[in-house]
Amino acid sequence: MAGKTPRGSNTKKPAKLTLKEKRAAKREKNEGTPFIKPRKGATG
């Protein structure tokens, strides 16, 4: 623990995607087929 920089906690999880990136990836995946399954409460 002695050799840690004060900013060490910020760079702990570099693999985590930002919400923006997640959303973009989702949009890319569903480009051709939007909403195959409706939401649970949408069938009212």
Buried (B, 14 or more C-beta within 10 A) or exposed (E): EEEEEEEEEEEEEEEEEEEEEEEEEEEEEEEEEEEEEEEEEEEE
